[in-house]
Amino acid sequence: MLKSARQVTLAGLMVGALALSGCATTGSVKRAQASADQANQHADAVDTAAKSAQSSADAAGAAAQRAQTTADSATTAIQASTTATQATNARVEALEGKVQYLQHRVTQLQHKRTKHKRHHRSTAAKTQVSPAVAAVQH
């Protein structure tokens, strides 16, 4: 694309120089050639700068792609962590319910054991009970 622009510029300078002079002298042709050479050098410099800019843009695009890949990986890791956290929370809630049940059950058993101990008397105490009380107990 830049080469065609350079060629058009070169041809335009040559035609312009010839049209203005009517008859081209050797000096005017040399000046026109020098101008064309200078335009060609300028076009080469612009072409080099454009290639350098394109290379920089390609490198920036590749860096942006790597950053996007990293961000996507981080998002996936966050989602997996969220899922694992939710599963852990569900297990904790289930275990809390079981612990509460077991605590309640232990309290019931301790209460029963305490009541049970109050109702039973030792064999020594039974022998001291009056016959009327003994008849009521049996």
CNS distance restraints for C-alpha pairs under 8 A (distance, minus, plus):
assign (resid   1 and name CA) (resid   5 and name CA) 6.48 0.50 0.50
assign (resid   2 and name CA) (resid   6 and name CA) 6.07 0.50 0.50
assign (resid   2 and name CA) (resid  43 and name CA) 7.21 0.50 0.50
assign (resid   2 and name CA) (resid  47 and name CA) 6.46 0.50 0.50
assign (resid   3 and name CA) (resid   7 and name CA) 6.12 0.50 0.50
assign (resid   3 and name CA) (resid  43 and name CA) 7.93 0.50 0.50
assign (resid   4 and name CA) (resid   8 and name CA) 6.12 0.50 0.50
assign (resid   5 and name CA) (resid   9 and name CA) 6.10 0.50 0.50
assign (resid   6 and name CA) (resid  10 and name CA) 6.08 0.50 0.50
assign (resid   6 and name CA) (resid  39 and name CA) 7.49 0.50 0.50
assign (resid   6 and name CA) (resid  40 and name CA) 6.16 0.50 0.50
assign (resid   6 and name CA) (resid  43 and name CA) 6.05 0.50 0.50
assign (resid   7 and name CA) (resid  11 and name CA) 6.04 0.50 0.50
assign (resid   8 and name CA) (resid  12 and name CA) 5.93 0.50 0.50
assign (resid   9 and name CA) (resid  13 and name CA) 6.18 0.50 0.50
assign (resid   9 and name CA) (resid  36 and name CA) 7.69 0.50 0.50
assign (resid   9 and name CA) (resid  39 and name CA) 7.40 0.50 0.50
assign (resid  10 and name CA) (resid  14 and name CA) 6.30 0.50 0.50
assign (resid  10 and name CA) (resid  36 and name CA) 5.18 0.50 0.50
assign (resid  10 and name CA) (resid  39 and name CA) 7.14 0.50 0.50
assign (resid  10 and name CA) (resid  40 and name CA) 7.24 0.50 0.50
assign (resid  11 and name CA) (resid  15 and name CA) 6.08 0.50 0.50
assign (resid  12 and name CA) (resid  16 and name CA) 5.83 0.50 0.50
assign (resid  13 and name CA) (resid  17 and name CA) 5.94 0.50 0.50
assign (resid  13 and name CA) (resid  32 and name CA) 6.71 0.50 0.50
assign (resid  13 and name CA) (resid  35 and name CA) 7.52 0.50 0.50
assign (resid  13 and name CA) (resid  36 and name CA) 6.43 0.50 0.50
assign (resid  14 and name CA) (resid  18 and name CA) 6.19 0.50 0.50
assign (resid  14 and name CA) (resid  32 and name CA) 6.10 0.50 0.50
assign (resid  14 and name CA) (resid  33 and name CA) 7.43 0.50 0.50
assign (resid  14 and name CA) (resid  36 and name CA) 7.43 0.50 0.50
assign (resid  15 and name CA) (resid  19 and name CA) 5.95 0.50 0.50
assign (resid  16 and name CA) (resid  20 and name CA) 6.14 0.50 0.50
assign (resid  17 and name CA) (resid  21 and name CA) 6.32 0.50 0.50
assign (resid  17 and name CA) (resid  24 and name CA) 7.93 0.50 0.50
assign (resid  17 and name CA) (resid  28 and name CA) 7.42 0.50 0.50
assign (resid  17 and name CA) (resid  29 and name CA) 7.65 0.50 0.50
assign (resid  17 and name CA) (resid  32 and name CA) 6.20 0.50 0.50
assign (resid  18 and name CA) (resid  22 and name CA) 5.99 0.50 0.50
assign (resid  18 and name CA) (resid  23 and name CA) 6.81 0.50 0.50
assign (resid  18 and name CA) (resid  24 and name CA) 5.84 0.50 0.50
assign (resid  18 and name CA) (resid  29 and name CA) 7.92 0.50 0.50
assign (resid  21 and name CA) (resid  28 and name CA) 7.91 0.50 0.50
assign (resid  24 and name CA) (resid  28 and name CA) 6.01 0.50 0.50
assign (resid  24 and name CA) (resid  29 and name CA) 6.22 0.50 0.50
assign (resid  25 and name CA) (resid  29 and name CA) 6.18 0.50 0.50
assign (resid  26 and name CA) (resid  30 and name CA) 6.15 0.50 0.50
assign (resid  27 and name CA) (resid  31 and name CA) 6.14 0.50 0.50
assign (resid  28 and name CA) (resid  32 and name CA) 5.99 0.50 0.50
assign (resid  29 and name CA) (resid  33 and name CA) 5.95 0.50 0.50
assign (resid  30 and name CA) (resid  34 and name CA) 6.02 0.50 0.50
assign (resid  31 and name CA) (resid  35 and name CA) 6.13 0.50 0.50
assign (resid  32 and name CA) (resid  36 and name CA) 6.06 0.50 0.50
assign (resid  33 and name CA) (resid  37 and name CA) 6.00 0.50 0.50
assign (resid  34 and name CA) (resid  38 and name CA) 6.06 0.50 0.50
assign (resid  35 and name CA) (resid  39 and name CA) 6.10 0.50 0.50
assign (resid  36 and name CA) (resid  40 and name CA) 6.01 0.50 0.50
assign (resid  37 and name CA) (resid  41 and name CA) 6.18 0.50 0.50
assign (resid  38 and name CA) (resid  42 and name CA) 6.22 0.50 0.50
assign (resid  39 and name CA) (resid  43 and name CA) 6.09 0.50 0.50
assign (resid  40 and name CA) (resid  44 and name CA) 6.16 0.50 0.50
assign (resid  41 and name CA) (resid  45 and name CA) 6.24 0.50 0.50
assign (resid  42 and name CA) (resid  46 and name CA) 6.22 0.50 0.50
assign (resid  43 and name CA) (resid  47 and name CA) 6.00 0.50 0.50
assign (resid  44 and name CA) (resid  48 and name CA) 6.13 0.50 0.50
assign (resid  45 and name CA) (resid  49 and name CA) 6.16 0.50 0.50
assign (resid  46 and name CA) (resid  50 and name CA) 6.06 0.50 0.50
assign (resid  47 and name CA) (resid  51 and name CA) 6.19 0.50 0.50
assign (resid  48 and name CA) (resid  52 and name CA) 6.17 0.50 0.50
assign (resid  49 and name CA) (resid  53 and name CA) 6.10 0.50 0.50
assign (resid  50 and name CA) (resid  54 and name CA) 6.09 0.50 0.50
assign (resid  51 and name CA) (resid  55 and name CA) 6.13 0.50 0.50
assign (resid  52 and name CA) (resid  56 and name CA) 6.23 0.50 0.50
assign (resid  53 and name CA) (resid  57 and name CA) 6.08 0.50 0.50
assign (resid  54 and name CA) (resid  58 and name CA) 6.08 0.50 0.50
assign (resid  55 and name CA) (resid  59 and name CA) 6.23 0.50 0.50
assign (resid  56 and name CA) (resid  60 and name CA) 6.14 0.50 0.50
assign (resid  57 and name CA) (resid  61 and name CA) 6.07 0.50 0.50
assign (resid  58 and name CA) (resid  62 and name CA) 6.21 0.50 0.50
assign (resid  59 and name CA) (resid  63 and name CA) 6.20 0.50 0.50
assign (resid  60 and name CA) (resid  64 and name CA) 6.10 0.50 0.50
assign (resid  61 and name CA) (resid  65 and name CA) 6.18 0.50 0.50
assign (resid  62 and name CA) (resid  66 and name CA) 6.29 0.50 0.50
assign (resid  63 and name CA) (resid  67 and name CA) 6.17 0.50 0.50
assign (resid  64 and name CA) (resid  68 and name CA) 6.13 0.50 0.50
assign (resid  65 and name CA) (resid  69 and name CA) 6.19 0.50 0.50
assign (resid  66 and name CA) (resid  70 and name CA) 6.20 0.50 0.50
assign (resid  67 and name CA) (resid  71 and name CA) 6.13 0.50 0.50
assign (resid  68 and name CA) (resid  72 and name CA) 6.06 0.50 0.50
assign (resid  69 and name CA) (resid  73 and name CA) 6.18 0.50 0.50
assign (resid  70 and name CA) (resid  74 and name CA) 6.18 0.50 0.50
assign (resid  71 and name CA) (resid  75 and name CA) 6.15 0.50 0.50
assign (resid  72 and name CA) (resid  76 and name CA) 6.23 0.50 0.50
assign (resid  73 and name CA) (resid  77 and name CA) 6.19 0.50 0.50
assign (resid  74 and name CA) (resid  78 and name CA) 6.13 0.50 0.50
assign (resid  75 and name CA) (resid  79 and name CA) 6.19 0.50 0.50
assign (resid  76 and name CA) (resid  80 and name CA) 6.21 0.50 0.50
assign (resid  77 and name CA) (resid  81 and name CA) 6.07 0.50 0.50
assign (resid  78 and name CA) (resid  82 and name CA) 6.05 0.50 0.50
assign (resid  79 and name CA) (resid  83 and name CA) 6.22 0.50 0.50
assign (resid  80 and name CA) (resid  84 and name CA) 6.17 0.50 0.50
assign (resid  81 and name CA) (resid  85 and name CA) 6.03 0.50 0.50
assign (resid  82 and name CA) (resid  86 and name CA) 6.16 0.50 0.50
assign (resid  83 and name CA) (resid  87 and name CA) 6.26 0.50 0.50
assign (resid  84 and name CA) (resid  88 and name CA) 6.11 0.50 0.50
assign (resid  85 and name CA) (resid  89 and name CA) 6.05 0.50 0.50
assign (resid  86 and name CA) (resid  90 and name CA) 6.20 0.50 0.50
assign (resid  87 and name CA) (resid  91 and name CA) 6.33 0.50 0.50
assign (resid  88 and name CA) (resid  92 and name CA) 6.12 0.50 0.50
assign (resid  89 and name CA) (resid  93 and name CA) 6.15 0.50 0.50
assign (resid  90 and name CA) (resid  94 and name CA) 6.26 0.50 0.50
assign (resid  91 and name CA) (resid  95 and name CA) 6.10 0.50 0.50
assign (resid  92 and name CA) (resid  96 and name CA) 6.01 0.50 0.50
assign (resid  93 and name CA) (resid  97 and name CA) 6.33 0.50 0.50
assign (resid  94 and name CA) (resid  98 and name CA) 6.43 0.50 0.50
assign (resid  95 and name CA) (resid  99 and name CA) 6.06 0.50 0.50
assign (resid  96 and name CA) (resid 100 and name CA) 6.15 0.50 0.50
assign (resid  97 and name CA) (resid 101 and name CA) 6.22 0.50 0.50
assign (resid  98 and name CA) (resid 102 and name CA) 6.10 0.50 0.50
assign (resid  99 and name CA) (resid 103 and name CA) 6.03 0.50 0.50
assign (resid 100 and name CA) (resid 104 and name CA) 6.12 0.50 0.50
assign (resid 101 and name CA) (resid 105 and name CA) 6.10 0.50 0.50
assign (resid 102 and name CA) (resid 106 and name CA) 6.04 0.50 0.50
assign (resid 103 and name CA) (resid 107 and name CA) 6.18 0.50 0.50
assign (resid 104 and name CA) (resid 108 and name CA) 6.24 0.50 0.50
assign (resid 105 and name CA) (resid 109 and name CA) 6.18 0.50 0.50
assign (resid 106 and name CA) (resid 110 and name CA) 6.05 0.50 0.50
assign (resid 107 and name CA) (resid 111 and name CA) 6.06 0.50 0.50
assign (resid 108 and name CA) (resid 112 and name CA) 6.11 0.50 0.50
assign (resid 109 and name CA) (resid 113 and name CA) 6.01 0.50 0.50
assign (resid 110 and name CA) (resid 114 and name CA) 6.15 0.50 0.50
assign (resid 111 and name CA) (resid 115 and name CA) 6.19 0.50 0.50
assign (resid 112 and name CA) (resid 116 and name CA) 5.81 0.50 0.50
assign (resid 113 and name CA) (resid 117 and name CA) 6.14 0.50 0.50
assign (resid 114 and name CA) (resid 118 and name CA) 6.51 0.50 0.50
assign (resid 115 and name CA) (resid 119 and name CA) 6.54 0.50 0.50
assign (resid 116 and name CA) (resid 120 and name CA) 6.60 0.50 0.50
assign (resid 117 and name CA) (resid 121 and name CA) 7.84 0.50 0.50
assign (resid 121 and name CA) (resid 125 and name CA) 6.10 0.50 0.50
assign (resid 121 and name CA) (resid 126 and name CA) 6.63 0.50 0.50
assign (resid 122 and name CA) (resid 126 and name CA) 6.51 0.50 0.50
assign (resid 123 and name CA) (resid 127 and name CA) 6.53 0.50 0.50
assign (resid 124 and name CA) (resid 128 and name CA) 6.92 0.50 0.50
assign (resid 125 and name CA) (resid 129 and name CA) 6.75 0.50 0.50
assign (resid 129 and name CA) (resid 133 and name CA) 6.37 0.50 0.50
assign (resid 129 and name CA) (resid 134 and name CA) 6.30 0.50 0.50
assign (resid 130 and name CA) (resid 134 and name CA) 6.19 0.50 0.50
assign (resid 131 and name CA) (resid 135 and name CA) 6.09 0.50 0.50
assign (resid 132 and name CA) (resid 136 and name CA) 6.48 0.50 0.50
assign (resid 133 and name CA) (resid 137 and name CA) 6.26 0.50 0.50
assign (resid 134 and name CA) (resid 138 and name CA) 6.40 0.50 0.50
